[in-house]
């Protein structure tokens, strides 16, 4: 059956992630390739409610594939959480003769899309754009690879200071309730210990491990801590506990924070975002809706929104084993 879709809107929502611009670019140019109109929605769902739209063509997205963040801007929308706000967003879409919507973001973005689709039966396809890699049904999310490389580069620099002063550094990384960034960056940066939400190490075990490291001849250590880890009230409380129970190290804390979300996207994220952006338009033209476009075993796949929200992929137990073996 021939598709009736003639005009597609694209927006970014929630936290920014490197590669979002590359995904927007792919959606816009895929629309141009198929002779479809493309509308950029500024400031996510908030801009959708306000009708903050701009027509985009292939030239509108030149020179953005290498830029971090999102040129369409992003914002969290309290208005879209209300039925009245969603009704206004639907009105804006219909007034602009928009036939379908591509949303780029994380689980909050997808939850909004699910409710909107249920209420108005409007075709929506999502792209997983979040550094946390906490979306089910895709091996990787847009921005995750870049964030990993940013974290590893930062830890490499911190280690120089740790070695120079025989210090113990606790380095907090992003990830919310998922430890993907922590475990992979920890292995890549040669961390002595890695604390992730999926594995409760406990404070006493951590101190005992650091003592063994000291006895084995290590004069400095790096401990990577996922922000969602529950080993202590927060990383500063954990540092204080270590100071009280481990006198051999001077303990310092570094919270990497939002530097992990910025910067030019890696080549992998640019390619991933481009593949998923093209896949989103293909899916809509093939009659798919209420799905996320992801990557599994290097193949572009469609996953129901509901399925994508069933929790992050589990941490590979082999990664935990590798971290344990290589940190002795």
C-alpha positions as CSV (number, residue, x, y, z in Angstrom):
1,X,0.0,0.0,0.0
2,X,1.4,3.4,-1.0
3,X,2.2,5.6,2.0
4,X,0.1,8.6,2.6
5,X,2.8,10.4,4.6
6,X,3.9,13.6,3.0
7,X,5.3,15.7,5.8
8,X,7.3,14.5,8.8
9,X,8.3,16.5,11.9
10,X,11.4,15.8,14.0
11,X,12.3,16.9,17.6
12,X,14.8,16.2,20.3
13,X,13.7,15.9,23.9
14,X,15.2,15.3,27.3
15,X,18.9,15.4,27.9
16,X,21.1,16.2,25.0
17,X,23.5,13.6,23.6
18,X,26.3,13.8,21.1
19,X,25.0,12.5,17.7
20,X,21.5,14.1,18.0
21,X,22.4,16.6,15.3
22,X,23.6,13.7,13.0
23,X,20.3,12.0,13.6
24,X,18.3,15.1,12.8
25,X,20.4,15.5,9.6
26,X,19.7,12.0,8.6
27,X,16.0,12.4,9.1
28,X,15.9,15.7,7.1
29,X,18.0,14.3,4.2
30,X,16.0,11.1,4.1
31,X,12.9,13.1,3.8
32,X,14.5,15.1,0.9
33,X,15.5,11.9,-0.8
34,X,11.9,10.6,-0.7
35,X,10.5,14.0,-1.7
36,X,8.8,14.6,1.6
37,X,8.6,17.8,3.6
38,X,10.4,17.9,6.9
39,X,9.6,20.2,9.8
40,X,12.0,20.9,12.7
41,X,10.3,21.3,16.1
42,X,12.3,23.5,18.5
43,X,12.6,22.8,22.2
44,X,11.1,19.3,22.2
45,X,7.5,18.7,23.3
46,X,7.3,22.2,24.7
47,X,7.9,23.5,21.2
48,X,5.4,21.1,19.9
49,X,2.7,22.6,22.2
50,X,3.7,26.1,21.1
51,X,4.0,25.4,17.4
52,X,7.6,26.4,17.3
53,X,8.2,24.9,13.9
54,X,10.6,25.5,11.0
55,X,10.8,24.0,7.6
56,X,14.0,22.1,7.0
57,X,15.6,21.0,3.8
58,X,18.9,19.2,2.9
59,X,20.9,22.5,3.1
60,X,19.3,23.4,6.5
61,X,21.4,20.7,8.1
62,X,24.8,21.2,6.5
63,X,27.8,21.2,8.8
64,X,26.0,19.8,11.8
65,X,27.1,16.2,11.7
66,X,30.2,17.0,13.7
67,X,28.5,19.2,16.3
68,X,27.5,18.0,19.8
69,X,24.2,18.9,21.4
70,X,21.1,19.6,19.3
71,X,20.5,22.6,17.1
72,X,16.8,22.1,17.5
73,X,17.3,22.6,21.3
74,X,15.8,20.4,24.0
75,X,13.6,21.1,27.0
76,X,11.6,19.1,29.5
77,X,7.9,19.9,29.2
78,X,5.5,20.0,32.1
79,X,2.8,21.0,29.7
80,X,3.1,17.8,27.7
81,X,2.5,15.8,30.9
82,X,-1.1,17.2,30.9
83,X,-3.9,16.1,28.6
84,X,-4.6,19.7,27.7
85,X,-1.0,20.2,26.7
86,X,-1.0,17.1,24.5
87,X,-4.2,18.2,22.9
88,X,-2.7,21.5,22.0
89,X,0.4,19.7,20.5
90,X,-1.9,17.6,18.4
91,X,-3.8,20.7,17.2
92,X,-0.4,22.3,16.2
93,X,0.5,19.2,14.2
94,X,-2.8,19.1,12.4
95,X,-2.8,22.8,11.7
96,X,0.7,22.4,10.1
97,X,-0.5,19.4,8.1
98,X,2.1,17.2,9.6
99,X,1.5,13.4,9.1
100,X,4.1,11.8,11.4
101,X,6.7,12.6,14.0
102,X,10.2,11.4,14.8
103,X,11.3,11.9,18.4
104,X,14.9,11.6,19.5
105,X,15.5,11.1,23.2
106,X,15.4,8.6,26.1
107,X,12.8,6.8,28.1
108,X,10.9,10.0,29.1
109,X,10.6,10.9,25.5
110,X,9.3,7.5,24.6
111,X,6.8,7.5,27.5
112,X,5.4,10.8,26.2
113,X,5.2,9.4,22.7
114,X,3.3,6.3,23.9
115,X,0.6,8.4,25.7
116,X,0.3,10.8,22.7
117,X,-0.2,7.9,20.3
118,X,-2.8,6.3,22.5
119,X,-4.8,9.5,22.8
120,X,-4.6,10.7,19.2
121,X,-3.5,7.7,17.1
122,X,-0.7,9.8,15.6
123,X,2.2,8.0,13.8
124,X,5.4,8.4,15.9
125,X,8.8,6.7,15.6
126,X,11.5,7.2,18.2
127,X,15.3,7.2,18.1
128,X,17.3,6.3,21.3
129,X,19.3,9.4,22.1
130,X,20.9,9.2,25.5
131,X,24.4,8.7,26.8
132,X,23.2,6.3,29.5
133,X,22.6,3.4,27.1
134,X,19.7,2.4,29.2
135,X,17.1,1.7,26.5
136,X,16.0,-1.9,26.0
137,X,16.0,-3.4,22.5
138,X,19.1,-1.6,21.1
139,X,22.7,-2.5,21.7
140,X,23.7,1.1,21.7
141,X,22.1,4.5,22.1
142,X,23.1,7.6,20.3
143,X,25.7,9.5,22.3
144,X,26.9,6.6,24.4
145,X,30.1,5.9,22.6
146,X,31.2,9.6,22.6
147,X,30.5,9.8,26.4
148,X,32.6,6.7,27.0
149,X,35.5,8.2,25.1
150,X,35.1,11.5,27.1
151,X,35.2,9.7,30.4
152,X,38.2,7.6,29.5
153,X,40.1,10.7,28.4
154,X,39.2,12.5,31.6
155,X,40.3,9.5,33.8
156,X,43.6,9.2,31.9
157,X,44.3,12.8,32.9
158,X,43.2,12.2,36.5
159,X,45.5,9.2,36.7
160,X,48.5,11.4,36.0
161,X,47.8,13.4,39.2
162,X,46.9,10.2,41.1
163,X,50.3,8.7,40.2
164,X,52.2,12.0,41.0
165,X,50.8,12.3,44.5
166,X,50.0,8.7,45.4
167,X,46.4,9.5,45.7
168,X,43.1,7.6,45.5
169,X,40.6,9.2,43.2
170,X,36.9,8.4,43.2
171,X,35.5,9.4,39.8
172,X,31.7,9.7,39.4
173,X,30.3,9.1,36.0
174,X,26.8,9.5,34.6
175,X,24.4,6.7,33.9
176,X,21.5,7.1,36.3
177,X,20.4,3.5,37.2
178,X,22.6,1.9,34.5
179,X,26.3,1.0,34.9
180,X,27.2,0.8,31.2
181,X,29.4,3.9,31.2
182,X,31.1,3.0,34.4
183,X,32.0,-0.6,33.6
184,X,33.2,0.0,30.1
185,X,35.1,3.3,30.9
186,X,36.5,1.7,34.0
187,X,37.9,-1.2,32.0
188,X,39.2,1.1,29.3
189,X,40.9,3.4,31.7
190,X,42.3,0.7,33.9
191,X,40.4,1.5,37.1
192,X,41.2,-0.5,40.2
193,X,37.5,-0.8,41.2
194,X,34.2,-0.1,39.4
195,X,31.0,0.5,41.3
196,X,27.8,0.0,39.4
197,X,24.1,-0.2,40.4
198,X,23.7,-3.7,39.1
199,X,26.3,-5.0,41.5
200,X,26.3,-4.0,45.2
201,X,29.9,-4.3,46.3
202,X,29.5,-2.7,49.7
203,X,31.8,-0.2,51.5
204,X,33.7,-2.8,53.5
205,X,34.5,-4.9,50.5
206,X,35.7,-1.8,48.6
207,X,38.0,-0.9,51.5
208,X,39.3,-4.4,51.7
209,X,40.0,-4.5,48.0
210,X,41.9,-1.2,48.1
211,X,44.0,-2.5,51.0
212,X,44.9,-5.5,49.0
213,X,45.8,-3.2,46.1
214,X,48.1,-1.2,48.4
215,X,49.8,-4.4,49.7
216,X,50.3,-5.6,46.1
217,X,52.4,-2.5,45.4
218,X,50.0,0.0,44.0
219,X,50.7,3.5,45.1
220,X,47.6,5.1,43.6
221,X,44.2,4.0,42.6
222,X,41.2,5.0,40.5
223,X,37.7,4.0,41.5
224,X,35.0,4.6,38.9
225,X,31.6,5.2,40.5
226,X,28.3,5.2,38.6
227,X,26.0,8.0,39.8
228,X,23.3,5.4,40.4
229,X,25.4,3.2,42.7
230,X,23.9,2.7,46.1
231,X,27.1,1.9,48.1
232,X,26.7,5.2,50.0
233,X,24.5,8.2,50.4
234,X,26.7,9.9,47.7
235,X,30.2,9.8,46.4
236,X,31.4,12.4,49.0
237,X,30.1,10.3,51.9
238,X,31.8,7.3,50.4
239,X,35.1,9.2,50.2
240,X,34.7,10.2,53.9
241,X,34.2,6.5,54.8
242,X,37.3,5.5,53.0
243,X,39.3,8.3,54.7
244,X,38.2,7.0,58.0
245,X,39.1,3.4,57.2
246,X,42.0,3.6,54.9
247,X,44.8,5.9,56.0
248,X,47.3,4.9,53.4
249,X,45.7,6.9,50.6
250,X,44.8,10.6,50.3
251,X,41.3,10.3,48.9
252,X,40.0,12.8,46.3
253,X,36.7,13.1,44.5
254,X,36.0,14.1,40.9
255,X,32.5,14.4,39.5
256,X,32.7,14.5,35.8
257,X,29.1,15.8,35.4
258,X,27.8,17.3,32.2
259,X,31.1,17.3,30.3
260,X,30.1,13.7,29.4
261,X,27.1,15.0,27.4
262,X,29.0,17.5,25.3
263,X,31.6,17.6,22.6
264,X,31.8,16.5,19.0
265,X,30.3,13.0,18.5
266,X,32.6,10.1,17.7
267,X,32.6,8.5,14.3
268,X,30.6,5.6,15.7
269,X,27.9,7.9,17.0
270,X,27.7,9.8,13.7
271,X,27.3,6.6,11.7
272,X,24.8,5.1,14.2
273,X,22.7,8.3,14.3
274,X,22.7,8.4,10.5
275,X,21.6,4.8,10.1
276,X,18.8,5.2,12.7
277,X,17.6,8.5,11.2
278,X,17.3,6.9,7.8
279,X,15.6,3.9,9.4
280,X,13.0,6.1,11.1
281,X,11.8,7.6,7.8
282,X,11.9,4.1,6.2
283,X,9.8,2.8,9.0
284,X,7.2,5.5,8.7
285,X,6.9,5.0,4.9
286,X,6.5,1.3,5.5
287,X,3.5,2.0,7.8
288,X,5.2,1.4,11.1
289,X,4.3,3.5,14.1
290,X,4.7,3.5,17.9
291,X,8.2,2.0,17.6
292,X,11.8,2.8,18.4
293,X,14.5,2.3,15.7
294,X,17.5,0.6,17.3
295,X,20.6,-1.4,16.4
296,X,21.0,-5.1,17.3
297,X,24.0,-7.1,16.1
298,X,24.8,-4.2,13.7
299,X,21.4,-4.5,12.1
300,X,18.7,-1.7,12.2
301,X,15.6,-3.0,13.9
302,X,12.2,-1.8,15.0
303,X,11.1,-2.3,18.6
304,X,7.7,-1.4,20.2
305,X,7.9,1.6,22.4
306,X,6.5,-0.4,25.3
307,X,9.3,-3.1,24.8
308,X,12.0,-0.4,24.8
309,X,10.9,0.7,28.3
310,X,11.2,-2.7,29.9
311,X,14.6,-1.7,31.5
312,X,18.1,-1.4,30.2
313,X,20.0,-4.3,28.8
314,X,21.7,-6.2,31.6
315,X,25.4,-5.7,32.2
316,X,27.4,-8.4,30.5
317,X,28.7,-10.7,33.3
318,X,31.8,-11.2,31.2
319,X,32.6,-7.5,31.5
320,X,32.5,-7.7,35.3
321,X,34.8,-10.7,35.2
322,X,37.2,-8.9,32.9
323,X,37.2,-5.9,35.2
324,X,38.0,-8.2,38.2
325,X,40.8,-10.0,36.5
326,X,42.5,-6.9,34.9
327,X,42.4,-4.8,38.1
328,X,44.5,-7.0,40.3
